[in-house]
Every structure is written in structure tokens, then in C-alpha cells.
Amino acid sequence: KAEGPCLWQHPLVIIEKDSNNLRICLDTRNLNEQIVDDKFQIPTQEEIFDDLCNKQFFSILDLKEGFYQIAIDEESAEVCSIATPYGRYKFHRLPFGVKICAEVFQKKNTELFGDIEGVKIYIDDIIVAGSSKQEHDEILMKVLKRAQESKITFNEKKFKFCQEKIKILGSIISKDGIAIDPNRIKAINEMPEPNDRKALLRFLGIVKYVAKFVPNLSSETAPLRNLTREGEPWKWMQLHSDCVNKIKKLLTNSPVLAHYNEKLPVTIQTDACNEGLGCVLLQNNRPIAFASRSLTKTEQKYAIIEKEMLGTCFALERFHYYVYGRIVDIQTDHKPLISIVKQDFSKVPSRLQRMRLKLMKYNFNLSYLPGKQMMIADALSRAFIPGHTKSDPEMDYVIHSLINRTMSQENYEKFVDSTRTDPTLKAVTSYVQSGWPNKVTGEIGRYEKLKEYLAVRENLLFYQDRIVLPQAERKYLLSKLHEGHMGTEKTRSKARKLFFWPGMSVDINKFIASCQICQEHRVQNAREPMVLQEIPSRPWSKLGMDILEFQSKSYLVVIDYLSRWIEFERVSHKSTDNVIKVCQTLFARFGFPDEIVCDNNPFGSKQFKEYLSKNAVTLTTSSPNYAQGHALAETGVKIVKTMFRKCVKTGQNPNVHLLHYRNTEIPSIGYSPSQIMLGRWLKDGLHHKESDLMISAVPIDKVRSQSMTAKMHQKQHYDRGTKDLPKVEKSDPVLYRHKNSWCRGKVVREAHTPRSWLLEGQNEKLYRKNRRDFIGIKLNNNDETYINHGTQNCPTSPPRSYELRDRNKLTSPKRFGVIKYKEADLF
């Protein structure tokens, strides 16, 4: 467990393995961008094969949980820390996903076993070879003894002992020499014969791709090409079968099928269709290995983009020996896949997150290639090797977790039934599972544009991770979403986390616009120049505080500057003692803050200041009669007062509204108050995933950055048409507003808060005023003063006249209602 602050902290990601164990992972994408490559030469195929040829007995040892057997220093551990509900922890072993793992592993294993004769090392595989069984056993004993001394453990399940032939790097090594691994060409050799003209054209596409490597190949394909001519009847004969088998043999032998060359760049082309996956490994555009497989029943229900990502996972795992530890170019004919790989991990749907985790150990670049140029991968995906494909337990867990929300069985069954009876969703579900027609119209056409992200899971239609809501359930969900009477933006933000249907935002706008309660209590915000305040570095560090009066009752309202978390408590009387009692309750719950921003009554009392000072809390009060100085506290009061008013109409408990407020995402920040304050969502009766209700770290720096960005946008908007007031200096004469009248005084000094000044009146008393509440004046010999506000008679003074400095208030007498006064009328 780690203590203290840190520069790097990654979110915790847990994968449930098929052995009922858990794998702890972290998203190392950002970390990998900062790591300097640790170059170490991984042996080439030729180097390994040269030493293994003519040997008779072989063993392969695989290090158990390989990377965890390599310790890292304290400095490296600090950048490999993870946030958990129980605090911050850091890896002291090499974590899964760091891009230099292969080189580091090769280097460490070479240092440990590289000097033993008859041993070859390829990353995490230790290969033992001997010309006789006795020689093999002696070498193996040396390796095992060295491993025991170094406390290295091997995976018993993957241990291959004393074999007469082994499979490595796409080849079979034995005493007889080197042979091609049948798996490299199995996808071609077991490809079903074409059963129609389209299938034949796909097969000929592969032939065309490799034709430049085989002389006179066109003559071999002539009988097949005759079948593709327009008007030629389809009649498959033995002649055609013999032709296909002969071409398969040509495709899987030299010069078409090349040997893998470690020094050449590697390219993988991958494709997916409704029922299968296909891929080919290329070097210099020449095939090295082929692979294909069928999709399971569950995988066939994946969204198109999920199938394409699955194809990428399948290709990299199938060609692991070729690509692990080196940069690979992957070509796909599915453009959206490229943006998904680059997208923020937290915003990617759950199943795609799992797939990206599986790809983290590989270093690859993904690029787009039109489908017509990917003949081999496309043909293999449609003519895959038939047979049973085992399901991936990690993906099965994702399917389970997507439905593992806080949804009652009753609601789940209601959604399923409504989906089945909804004619639009029924058709869309069918198209997702069995393929889309060439042309769709009407309401279904709106879904066709989103088909890349649609999938069927547990009899429900999903758009990414969101349930596609049937028409019959939308009105109920709209009322449930608007239960707390949040505004349009917040309601839309909440809905987008859970549900989807075309036109959802428009429907939400119309629903809220028709809500009588919301229309009766709409809040109009004043437009004023804005002073940006510093965003605190942690929740409950800086609080806004104010008193709310409602129906002859007083409430203390507290709002957190970072998370916008709101608390309100009843106070029997607006005395300092009562306010302190409520504060003691809140501070016992969340601790003392660093600063409180509020107005002056009753918070400006000596007793309250002493209470806060004794507990190391800074008190910042706004200028009298200037609510903008504690604007966030005023905002909190408006929110709570609006809740109270709506509750009077609806008969609801205000705490229901408060719960939904705390659980609604702040659009400008991207997190809800409960997430920032408590690190989790609160259970509110809607259908959250179980993981949302678990504690997880929220990136505070991101919250602060987005809060400041939002404030900057607000400032740009609010400051349009505003103007900075002229500067004033000490002893400048002014007219200040006091109890709806204007009185004469002078500037003493600037107060400790922005736009707040201390003024001295004619009675020699000090008054704290905001800059907007006083006007600088200048003495002259005129006998008139112009002022655009009503006045009352002030104590008499020698006859003088004043010229107002605030010219921006005087440029349009008609607009501001400027009235001419004699000095005697003013003073």
C-alpha cells in the first residue's frame, strides 16, 4: 500500500478469469507514451532454428505469471500505482501492459539462463534441446537448478517435457529439420469449396492477390473463371474441385507462402463477418500465415464494431509468436475501429474495454484499408474453418456484467416483452442478428445509421452500453428521469448514461417543457461580470454557506465548491449558536474545510469567526448586499428553494430531490456530485450497473480542469457588453449607496476580497461596499451634479458640486433616466 501524494495514479481494472481468479490490470496507454524504449535484441527465427536443428529431444518451459517475477525499483513502482476503494496501491512487480515488457523479459531471462549450452530463450519461453535424452536431461536439470536458486517458477500446465518435436514461431522443429506448422495453412487447406458465384469470386480474390508469386497461375484458374461469366449457369463439377485443391496446394507452398523474417516489418489484415473471423500475416505483401474461425452463438450477437475488434484480438493472439515484442501494422476495413482504439478508455463500452485490455501487451498501429483490397482476410472470414469455437470466459463475464444492473426482474422482463412486441425494435433486433438488408426506410433507417454500435444481449437491444428503450416504456422512463425535476441539460446527461432511442434529446426537451412544476419555478440568472475563483484541490475543502428562509423556517445551506455537493439542515433560529451546532454536525460527518465563503449575517459575528479560527478554517465574507460575492452559496440556496417549492406542489420529500441532484452528472464536468464527493454513484431507483455503485477514484485534476474550462466559457459569455469600472485610489471622494440612498464619503482602502472596498462616511463610520455600490466623483466649480439614481437628503455640508467619474453610466441620459440635481438637494 502506498502513502502520500503521487504523480501517477491509474484506475483499477479487474478481470475475472476462467479459473475464478481475478487479474488486476491498469490502463498503461498514457504511461507507455512516456516510457523510453529499453532496446534489447530478441533472437531471430534463424538464430533459434540454427541451434535447434539436428537435436532429437526438446522441452519448453513457460514462466508462471511471467512479468510478476520481475521486480521493479521504487521509482518505477510510483508510476505504476492504482487507486482502489481501500487506498492507493503500487506494483512492485512488472505490471501487465507496459510496452517494454518483452525486451525486459528477454534481457532478464538471457542473464539467468543464456550461458547454459543447449538453451534458447524467446521472451518468456525457455527452450531446452539435446542430441540425446541424457544430454537433454542434464541441460534441463541445470535450468531447473538455476531457476530454483533464483526463485523462478514455471507453469506446470504449459510445460512440454522431452518432446521429439516442438512447435515454435510457426514451424515444427524435429530431428528431421524444419516443417511448416499445419496451423499456418489450415485456414486455407480446410476452406470449404465455393457453393455459389459470390463465394467463388472471393476465392479467386485470394488467388489474384498472390498471383505475382506464381508463374502461369492464370491458366490454373481458367476453369473457375469460366463459371463467373455472366450468363454462364452454375454447375460445379469434379474438374472444379480438382482445380481448387491444386490452387490451395500452390497457396500453401513456396514461393507463395514465405518464411517469417524477423528483420522485415509485419502486417496483419483482419476482417469479420456475421459468422466468422479471418486474418492473414504478411511480410512484403507475401503471406506468412493464415487463420480463421467461426463465431460462437453469443459472438454472432455482437455489434459490428465489437466483431471487428474481436477479429483484431483473434489475429494478434493467433500470431502471438510472430508479433509479440515488436511493432505491428494492423489493417482493417472498418474505420470506426480506429477511433475506438484511440478513445479515452473510460468512455469505451464495457466489452470493447475488455478487448482493449487483451491487446495492451501488443504494440501495434491500426490503419484503414478498403475492403476490396483485403481479399484474403475477407474470404477467410466468410469461408471460415467449420467447427465448434470455445467461448472466451472474459467476454462471457462482460455479457453478464452488462445486465448486472440494479434492475428488478420485473422491470427486466417488462423491457424484454416490450422489445419483442415493438415492431421497430423487433425488426432491428432481427437485422442485428442476421444481417442488414441493402435498403431500409422509415424509423428503422434511423437505427441503420447506428448499426456499427448495436448489439443484442440477454434479449435486449443495446446501443454501446445503453439499453435501447422500446416505445411503450419511454413515457415511464421520462417521468422517472425527471422525478427530481432537474433541468434539460442535466436530465439529458443522466439519460445518456443509461438509455438510448433515436430523438431522445428532443423527447426530453418536450417532456420538460410540458412540466408545469418546472415552468412555474424557472430560475432566471442575472448576467454580471464574473470574477473567477480558484478551484479547490479536493472535495469539502472550500464551502459556500448561506441561510435559506422558506415558509417561516430557516435552513443552513452548504455547497462544496469542487463537487457541487449540497447539504441543508434546519436551524431553529438564525443565531450564531444554532449555526455553529449545525456546522459541528456537518464537520463531524465530512471533516473541517479549509475555507468558508458566505455573507455577513450571521457568519460575520465574532463568535463564528473564533470558532472557525480555532479549527484552522479561513472565513471569507462577501461585500454587504452583494450576493455575487458568494455566488455559489446563493446558487445552492436557489437549488434547495426550488426543490422545496416543487415538493409543495408534488407532495414529495425534499430528500428525494436532493438524492437525484447529487446523482445527476454535471454536464460541464462530466461527473455527478456523488462521484466527486464519495467516489461512487448513489442508488436512486434507476438501473445503474453494479460497478457504478462501487467506490472508484475520480481524477480530481480532470475535474478541476473541466470546472475551470466551464467557468472560462461562462465568463466569456457573461462579460459580453460589460465594462471594468474606473479605478479609485485612497482618499478619492465617492458617492456610495446606503439603504437605497446615496451618501458622500471617501475611499479608505481595498478590502481583502475582490471588488470590495472600505469607505468612510461623513459620520466617520467605516462601510464595506462592493465596487458597484459606489461612484467616484471629482470636485469642480460647477454648481450641478448629474446622477442616475434616486437620492435622499444627507446631512448638510458646504455647498459644492461633483462630477461623476462613471461615464459609462452617464452616456445615455434617456436610457438611464439621468436627473439633474442641485448640490443642496444631495447633501
N, C-alpha and C positions, 0 to 999 in steps of 0.2 A: 504494500500500500504506500502511496506517495503522499507527502505532506507539502504544504506551502504552494505558492503560485507557480505556474509553468507557462512556457511559450507555446507548447504544442499539446493539444488535447483532442483526441479523436472520439467520435461517438461509438458506443458499444454496439456491436452487431453479433448476435448469437445464432448459430445454425445447429439445428437438431439433426444428428447423424443417424444412419440406419441402425447403429449399434446402441441406440438410446443414450448415447453420449452427446455432450454439447461441445461445439467448436467455437471458441471466442475469436472473433475477427475484428479488424479495423479497416476502414476505407483509407488506403495508403496513396490514393491518387495524388493529392496535393503534396504529400510528403515525398513521393517519388520525383516530383518536379524539382525538388531542392537537393536531392541526393546526387553527389558526384559519383560517376560510374567507377567501380573498382574493377578494372580490367584484369582478367586472368584467363590465360589460354585454355579453352576447353578442347580436348583432343578431337581430331578429325576422325571421320569414319575410316579413312585409310590407315591412320596410326593405330587404331584399335584392331582393325581386321588383320593387319600385318603381323601383329604379335599373337593373335588368337588362331591364325591358320595353322593347320597340321597338329593342333592339340587334340587330345582324344576325350578328355573329361573336363567338365565345366561346372561351376557353381556361381550363382548370383545372389548376393546379399543386399537387401534393401534396408536402409537405416529407418528405424521406427520413429515416427513423428520427426522426421529428419531435421527440419530447421530448429526445432526446440532443443536440439542437442548442441547448438552453438550459442555460447554465452556472449552477451554484448556488454560494453562498458557503461558506466553510469551516465555519461554524456549522451550516449545513444539511447539509453533507457528513457531519458527525459523526453525525447521527441517521439517515443513510442508509448505514450500514456493514453489511457482510455478513461472515460467518465462512466461511472456506474451509480446505481442508487445507493451504494454504500460508501461512496467516496471515489477518489481518483487512484487508479492502479496503473502501474507501468510494467512493461515486459522487460524481463532480464534475460530473455532468450530471443533469438531472431524470430520476429513475427511473420506470419504468413502474409505474402503480398508485396513485400519490399523488393524493388526491382533488381537489386544486386544479389539476391539470394543465391542464384545459380552459380555466379562467379565465386562468391564467398564459400559456398558449399564445396565446389570443386577444389578450391585452394586448401581448405582445411582437411579434406579427405586425402588430397595428394600429400600434404605434410605428414599425415598419420600413416598412410599405407603405401605411398608411392614408391618407396625404396624397396619393397618386397618383390622379388623376382617372380614373374608369373601372375602379377596382379595388374588389372587395368581399371581405371576409375572413370566413370561417366556420371558426373554430378552426384546423385545420391545412390547410384548402383556400384557395388564393388564386385568386379568380375574376377573369378579365380579360374585359371586354366593350367592343366598339366598334361604332359605327354603320356603319363601312366597314372594309374589310380593312386599308387604310392606317392608319386610326386605331387599329384593334386591334393591329397590329404595332408601332406606336410605343409604345403603352402597355405591351405585353409586353416590349419592349426596356428600358423604364425599370425594370420589375420585375426582369428578369434582371440588369441592371447593378447595381441596389441589392442584390440577393442576392449578387452576386459581391463587392461591396465589404464586405458583412457576413459573408462566408464561409458563406452559407446554401446548402445543396444540396437538389435536388429529386429525386423518384423518377421516373426515366425511364419505367418501366413503367406508371405511373399518369398520365402526362402526356397530357392531351387538348388537342390543338392546333387552333385555328382551326375550331371546330365551328359549324354553323349552328343547332344546338340542343343543350342540355345538360340533364342530369337532376340535380336537387338538391332536397333537402327534400321528396321525394315528388311533385314536379311536373316537367313538361317545359317549359323556357324556350326560346322561339324568337322570331323577328321577328313571328310571328303572335300572340304572347301566351303565356298560361299554360294548360297542359293537364294533366290528371291522369296521373300515371305509371302505365302499364298494370300494373306490378308490384303496385301498391296493391290492385288489384281482380282480379288474375289468379287468386288462390286461390278467389274466388267464381265468376268467369266460366268457369273451366275445371273447376269441381267436377263430378264425374260425376253423371249422373242417378240418382235413387234406384232401387235394384233390388229392394227389399223394404220391408215396412211399417216396420221399425226405422229404416232409412235415411231414409225419408220423414218420420218423426217428428222425426229430428234436423234435417232441412232446415226443417221447419215451426217448430222451436225457434228458429232464426235469425230467421225471419220474425216470430215472436212478440216477440222481443227488440226489434226496430226498428219494430214496428207503430205506436208512438205518433208516429213521424215521418212516416208516410204515411197520408193520409186514405183511408178506404174500402178498406184493404188486405185486410180480411177477405173482401170479395167476390171479390178476385182469387184467393184461396187456396181458395175453396169446392170446386172440382173435386178438389183434392188432399186436403182434409179428408174428403171422402166416401169415399176409399179407405182411410182409417184406422178407419172404423167397424167395430165388432165384427160379425162375420158377413159383411161385405162381401168378396167374392172379389177377389184381387189380379189386376188386368188393366190394364196400362199401355198408354195409347193416345196418339195424336198430340196430343189435347187436353191431356193432362197435360204432355207435353213443351213445348208452347207456353206453358203456364201457368208452368212452371219457368223458361223463358228470359225471360219477361216480368218475373217476380219478381226474377231476377238483375239485370236492367237497372234495376229500381227500387232495388235494394240498392246499386248502384254509381254512383248519381247523386244529386244534391241532390234533396230535403232530407235523405236518409238519410246519404249519405257527406259528412261535413263537411270543411272545410279546416282544416289544422293551425293552431292559435293558440298562439304562444309564451307568452302570458300565462296560459293555463289549465293546471291540473295534468294530468299524463299518467298513464294507467293502461294496463297491459298484462295481458290474460288469456291464459294459455298452458296447453296440455294436450298429453298424449302418449298414444298407444295402442300396440298391438303393432306396427303397421306404419307409422305416420305421426305427424307433429307439426303442431299448428295453433296460431295465435295471432292476436289482434286488438288493435289500438291504439285506445284510447278517450279521448275528452275529453267530460266531462259526460255519460257513458254513450252518446255517439254515436260510431259507428265512424269512424276516420280512415284506417286501412289494414288489410288482411287479408294473411295469409301462411300457407302450409302447404307441407309437403314430405314425401316418403316417407323411410323409414329404410333404410339400407343393410343388407345381409345381416348384417354384423357388428353394427351397432347394434341389430338386432332381437333379438340375444342379450344385450343389456344387462339388468341388473337394473331393476326398475320405477323405483326411485328415480333411477337413472342416466339413464333415458329422460326422466324429468320434469325433471332438471337440464339435460339436453341441450336440452329444449324451451325452457327459460329462456335458455340461451346462444343458440339459434337466434333467438328473439324479439328479444333485445337487439341482436344483430348485424344482423338484417334491418331493424330500425327504428333503426339507429345514428344517422342524421341527426336523428331526432326526439328521441332520449333522451340523447345524449352531452352531458355537461357540465351536466346538471340532475338533480334528484331524481325518481325514477320509482317508482310503486307497481305492483308485480307481484302478480297474484292467481293462486294455484294451488289445485287441489282435492286436493293431496297434502300432508297435514300433516307427515310426516317430513322433507320437504324444508326446512322452516323451521328445524328443529333442526340439520340438516346445515350450513346456511349460517352458523349461529352457533357451531358446534362448533370446538374447537381444531384448527387446520389440520393438525397432525402426526397427529391421531387419525382423520382422514378418509381413506377408501380412496383409492388412487392415482388412479384415473380421475376421481373426484369432485374430487380436488385439482387436476387439470389443468383441469377445467371451472371451478372457482372462480378459478383464475389468469386464465382468459379473461374472467371477469366483474369482475376487480379495477378495470378502468378505468371501470366504471359505478357510479353512486351510486343505489342502489335500496333499497326496503323491500319485503320479501316477506311476504305475508299469505295466510291461508286463506280460500277461498270454496267452499262446497259445489258439487259438480259440476253439480247440477240448475240452478244459477244461471249457469253458464258455457256457455250454449248454443252460442255462435258458435265458441269455441275447440274445444269438444268435437266439434262437427260437422265442422270443418275438419280436425281430426286424423284422423277416420275416413273423410273424403271428400277426402283429400289429392290434390294435383296428381300424376297418374301420371308416371313417367319416371325416368331414372337420376339418383341423387344421388351426388355425389363424396364419397368418404370423407375425413374430417379427418385429415391426416397426424399431427397431435399426438396424437389419440386412438389412432391405429394404433400409435404408439410406446408408448403405455401398455399396450395389449394385449400387445405384445411383452415389455415390461418385467415384466409380471405373471408371465410364465412364465420370465423370465430369472433363475432362481434357481440356486443351486449344487446342482441336481438332475441326477443322471445320466440319460442317455437310457433306460437300463434301468429305473430307478425310475419315470420319467415314463410309459413305455409300460405298466408294470405297473399304475400308478394308473388310466390310461385304460381298460385292459382290465377292471379290477375295477369301475370305474364303469359300464361298459357292461353287465356281467353282474350287477351288483347290482340286483335287481328294484325296490327302493325308489328308488334314485338314478336308475335308468333312467326311471321314471315322472316323477320330479320334474324331470329334465332336459327331458323332453318338454313338461311343463306350463310350464316357464320359457320355452321357445322358442315355444310355440304358444298359450299362454293356459291359465289355471287353470279347472277346472270349478267349478260353483256349490257343490259339496259334496264334500269328501274326508274319509276316515276313516283310522283306524289310524296307522301310523308316518308315512305321508305327511302326515297332518294336522299333525304337529309341524313339518314344513317349510312348510306353507301359512301358518303364523303369521309366518314369516320371509320370505315371498315378495318383499317390497319390496327385500331386500338380496341376493337370489340371482341369479346370472348364470352363463352358460356361456361359457368361454373356452378355446380350444385343446383342446376335447373334455373338459375338466374342469369340474366344478361348483364354483362359488366362493360363499362367504358373505362379503360385503365383499371383503377381500383374502386371505381364508384358504381353503385347499383343503378342500372337504367330503370327508371321508375315507370310502371305501367300507367296509362291514362287514368284508370279508376282510383289509383292511390295518390295522385298528385295533390288534389284538394286537401286531403287529410294531412299530408306532409307539409304543405304550405302553412296550414294553420299551426302545426306543431313547431315548425321552424320559427314562426312569428309569435310564438307563445309569450316570449319576453318582450315583444313589441320593440325590437331593435330596428334601426333604420335600414334603408335599402341596401347600402354597401355591406353592412355587417351581416345582414341576413343572406345576401348572395354569397359572401365569403364562407359562411357556415355551410350553406347548401353545397357549395363546390367541393367541400371536403368529403361529402358522404354520398351525394346522389347526382344523377345526370338525366336530362332529357333535352332534346332539341328545343331551343327557345325558353329554357328555364329562367334565364335572367329577365326576359320580358314578362314572363308569368309572375315572377316575384315582384317586379315593379308594379304591375297591375294590381296584384293582391294587396300590397301595402298601400297603394294609392286609394284603394277602396276601403281601407281600415278606418272607421270613424274615430276610434280612440286616438290613433296616431295623427289624424288630420286635426283633431281638436287641440292637440298638445304639441304641435310642431314648434321647435325652438329656432328662433332667428338669431344668428350670431352677429354681433357687432363687428364692423370692419374697421380696424385700427392699425396703426403702425406697430410692428412687432419687435420686441427685444428678445433675442434667442438666449435661453438659459442653458447652462451646462447640463448634459445628460449624466445622471449618476452612474457609477461603475457597477452597482449591484442593486438588487431589489431591496426595498424598505430602507434605503439609505437617505433618500430625500422625500419628504412628505408634504403635501398640501393639506391644510386643515381649515375648516370653517364651520359655522353654526347654521343649521337649517331650521327655519320656522315653518311648520305645516299644521294647520288646524289647531292652533294654540298650543302646539307641542314643540319642544326643541330637540334637535338631534345634532350630535357631533359627527361630521362627515370627514373622513380621512381618505386621501387618494395617494397612491405611490407614483412618483414621477417616472420611474422606469417601466413598470409593468402595467400601470393604469388600474391596479387592483384597488377596489373600493371597500371601505368598512364604514358602517354607520351605527351609532349607538344613541339611545335615548338619554337625555340629560334632564333631570327634574327642574333645574334652574340654570340660567346662564352665568353661574358664579364660577370663579376660578377653582374653588374646591371641587365642584362637580366635574369640571373639565379635566382636572388632574386625575380624579378617580377613574374616569373612562380611559384616559391615556394609560394609566397603570395597567388596566385590563388588556389593552391592545399591546402594550410593550411587553407584558408577560407572555403574550402569545407569539410575537414576532421579534422581540428584542428592541432596544433603543435605536432610533435612527441617528444619522449624523447631522441632519438639518431639517427644520420645520419652517415652511413658508406659510404665512397666514396674515390676516388683517390685525387690527389693534385691539379689538374688543371681543372677548375678554383676555385675549392672548398677550396683550401688551402690559399686563399687570406685573408688578414687581415679584409677586409670589410665583407666578408661572415662569418668569424668567429665571428665578433662583432654582426652581425645580429642574428645569432643563439644563441649566449651567452645572448643577451638581452632578448630572448624569452625562456630561460631556456632549450635550446636544446644542447646536447652534440655532438661534431663533432669528429668522428674517421676517420682518413685518413690512407690509406694503404701505404706500402713502395713504393717509386717511382719505376716504371717499374715492378711492381709485382701485376698483375691483380687478383691473387688468394686471395689477402688481402681483396678485396671487391668482392668476387666471385659471390654473389647473384646479385649484381648490374650488373656484366658482363653477368650473365645468363639472366637477364631482357633485356639487350641490344641485346643479341643473339636472344631471342624470338621475340622482336619487329623487328629486322633487317630481320629475316626470314619471318615475316609477310609481310614486305614491299616488299621483293623480290618476294614472291609468288603473291602479289597483282599486281606487274608489269606484271607478266605473265598472270594472270587471269582477270585483269581489275577491280578487286573488290576494295571496300573501305576498308582500313586497320581496320576501326572500326568494320566491320563485323567479322573479325578475332579476334579482341580484345574481342568482346562480347562472342564469342564461347570459347575463352581461359578462360575468367572469369567464365564461366558457366560450365566448364568441371571439373569433380571431380579429385582431386589429388590422385592418387592410394595409395600412401604411407600414406595418412592422412585420406582418406575416405570422405572428404568434398571438395566442389569447393571453389575457392577464393571468389565468391559472397556470399556463405553461411556463411563463416567465417567473411567476412568483413561487410556484410549487414544483415546477418541473414535470407537470403532467396535466392531462385533461381531467375535468370533474365529470362523474357520471350524471347525466342530466335527462335520461329517458330516451335519448336518440340512440342510433345504432353505431356506436364507436367500436373500432377494433380493440381487442383486449390489450394490445401493446400500447394503445394511446393512453390507457389508464395507468400504465406503469411509469415510474419515475425515470426520466431521461434528461440528460444535460441539454440546456438551451444555450446556444452560442451568444453570450452577452455582448461581445464586441459587435456581432452582426446586428443584434437588437439596437444597440446604441447608434451604430452607423445608419441603419434604416430609419430610426427615430429622427436623427439629425437631418437626414435627406428629406424626410417628410416635412420637418419644420422649415427647411430652406425653401421648399416648394410653397408652403403656406406663406412664408414671408414675402416671396416674390409676388404672390397673388394679392395679399393684404396691403402691401406697400404701394401698389399702383395708385397714383393720384395723391399720395401723401407727401409731406414735406417736413424736413427737420426744422424745428423752431430755432430762432436766433439764439446764440449763446448769451449767457448772462455771467456777470462777474460779481465778486464780493462788493457789497455796498451799493449795487445798482438799485435805483428806485423801481418799484413794481406796483402793480395793482393785483391783488390776489382775491380769489373767490372765497367767501366765508359765509356760510348759512344763506346761500342764494343772494348774497350781496357782494359788491366789490369794494375792497378797502385798500388803503395806501400802506405800503411797507417797504422794506429793503431786504436784499439778499444777504444772508449771514454766511452760509457755506453749503456745499453739496452734501447730502446725506449719504448713507452707506449703501443704498440701493439705487439702481438705475433710474434716472429721471426724477429723483426725489431730492428736495431741497429744504433747508431750514430758512425760514423768513422771520423777520422781526416786525411786528405790527406797531402801530402808533402808541399802543398801550404798553410797549416794551416787552410784550409776551412773545415767545417763540412758537411758530406754527410750522409744522411739517407739511409740505404741499408737493404734489406732483407737478411736473413742468407744464402740463396742460392747464393747470388751475391758476396760473398767474401770468401776467403780461408785463414785459419790460417797457418802461416809459422813459422819456427823455425831457428834461426841463428846457423850456424856451420862453420867449417873451409874448407868445400868443395868449389870448385870454379864453381860448376854447380847447376842449379835449374831445376827441372822437372815440367812441366806444360802442361796441356792437352787442353789449349785454345790458340787462336791466340792473339798476343800482338802487341802493338805499342810502339815506343820509348817514354819513360817518361823522365822528367828532370834528368840530370846526378846526381849521388850520389857516395860516396866512394865505391870502388869495394868490394862487399860482396856476399855471396851465401846463398840461403834459401832452406830449406827442407819443402816441402808441408806436412801439417798435415792430409789433407783429403785423407787418404789411400784408402778409398773406391773408389775414383776417379782414382787411380793410379795402382790398382792391375792388370789391363789387358791393357798393352800398345797397343796391337793390336786392341782391341775393341774401346778404346777411342782416338786412334791416338796420343799417347804421343810423344811429340817432346822435344829434349834436347836443352836447351839454355844456353849460357854463361850469367853471370850476366850482363855483359856490354850490351848485347842485350836487357835485360829487363829494365834497368834503365839508 
